[in-house]
Amino acid sequence: MIYLDNAATTRPHPDVVAAMEKTLTVAFGNPSSAHGLGMEAYRLVEEARKRIALTLGVERQELIFTSGGTEANNLALLGTAQNAPPKRRRILTLAIEHDSVLQPLAHLERHGFAVEMIPLHPDGRFRPEGLRALLTPDVFLVSMGLVNNEVGTWQDVETAGQILQEVEPKPLFHIDAIQAWGKVSLRPAFRYGDLVSLSGHKIHGPKGVGVLWKRPGVVLTPLLFGGGQEAGLRSGTENVPGILGLGKAAELLTEVESRDEDLLARKMILWEETQKHLGDRAAVNGPSPEEGAPHILNISVAGMGGSVLVEALSQKGVLLSTGSACSTRHMQSGRVHRALGLPPERGASALRLSLSRDTAVEDLKEAARILGETVRELGPIMRRRR
Ligand SMILES: Cc1ncc(COP(=O)(O)O)c(C=O)c1O
């Protein structure tokens, strides 16, 4: 099997699995229990929080554990919007954001907020002059992904953050850094953002656990009420195995100066090999391979249906996807491509190949060879269908 769907999820690291197993077998107490087993679980959770905070360069009391990236995004957006003054009900975002950002914003729109899209360059980067033109004191919140999950656009959140400082009162700045963690530096996100969302399963950690960083002073109303865990901001018995797995996964990440250059070098090999086998039938969607995030390559193969190719490749052991994992099953793929102004056939024939630090160069070469072979095999069938 050649696994090239790391933007959907990554294989948990063996040390992550071991850390989780301990809390499922031995240290299984409830962190809220007053006895020894509970106190041990509490200690483990707080130790993981401390470790994650240390790797991120933030304070541990600024972290809120959630059930994943989706909840972190929902909590950031819905939890702050509830406190928006009546005269500040505009929200700015990008049309290429993940559904876990766009859907809560659509919900807010149904409840009296105006949600507007910041204009984009064809590669998905926001246009600074477009942001400036939309920015007035009635904007309460701006939400932007640091790395786009489908085409890998890497946003300059530093410039965005500086532009937001030009208006008074400054809008809150939420940054979805879920696809960025471990791949590009998060420093600008914590410097300029007010809320930053992260998820465990994109960094070789477990699924169903995430974390929201909140700058001190940002007022957040919880979405879940109950036992008052996470300083009252996220009630519910802590996902102790998940949190420990997340802590271990964060600890195993190597510090990225700007972007993981080693990963980028491997992505460039994948692109060169793909061109070798497909020639100019393959076109890149979104940023050029050398400019985007180091782990995502989104291409379209002329005359081919993306889902047909994904299925054929899966049968040969090459696993990738047409787009966002959560939207492909619901046949919504192509939204991001449309937002970039690409013709519908580019979205319909899109393939997302995504790498991780575990991806071997030989596998990338082999995947490109199999891709070329599969396109040649399917070509006559696709032509007959049309
Ligand atoms: C950019 C982005 N935001 C949010 C999410 C949702 O995170 P989770 O799967 O942890 O709910 C994902 C995962 O697909 C993502 O790629």
The ligand as an SDF file (V2000), in Angstrom:
LIG
                    3D

 16 16  0  0  0  0  0  0  0  0999 V2000
   -8.2220   22.6430    7.4030 C   0  0  0  0  0  0  0  0  0  0  0  0
   -9.0350   21.7110    8.2420 C   0  0  0  0  0  0  0  0  0  0  0  0
   -9.8550   22.1970    9.1710 N   0  0  0  0  0  0  0  0  0  0  0  0
  -10.6000   21.4080    9.9580 C   0  0  0  0  0  0  0  0  0  0  0  0
  -10.5580   20.0270    9.8470 C   0  0  0  0  0  0  0  0  0  0  0  0
  -11.4120   19.1820   10.7470 C   0  0  0  0  0  0  0  0  0  0  0  0
  -10.6440   18.5600   11.7350 O   0  0  0  0  0  0  0  0  0  0  0  0
  -11.1510   17.1980   12.4500 P   0  0  0  0  0  0  0  0  0  0  0  0
  -11.1130   16.1330   11.3930 O   0  0  0  0  0  0  0  0  0  0  0  0
  -10.1790   16.9820   13.5480 O   0  0  0  0  0  0  0  0  0  0  0  0
  -12.5300   17.4760   12.9400 O   0  0  0  0  0  0  0  0  0  0  0  0
   -9.7150   19.4750    8.8850 C   0  0  0  0  0  0  0  0  0  0  0  0
   -9.6740   17.9900    8.7050 C   0  0  0  0  0  0  0  0  0  0  0  0
  -10.0100   17.4680    7.6670 O   0  0  0  0  0  0  0  0  0  0  0  0
   -8.9460   20.3140    8.0640 C   0  0  0  0  0  0  0  0  0  0  0  0
   -8.1290   19.8260    7.1290 O   0  0  0  0  0  0  0  0  0  0  0  0
  1  2  1  0
  2  3  1  0
  2 15  2  0
  3  4  2  0
  4  5  1  0
  5  6  1  0
  5 12  2  0
  6  7  1  0
  7  8  1  0
  8  9  2  0
  8 10  1  0
  8 11  1  0
 12 13  1  0
 12 15  1  0
 13 14  2  0
 15 16  1  0
M  END
$$$$
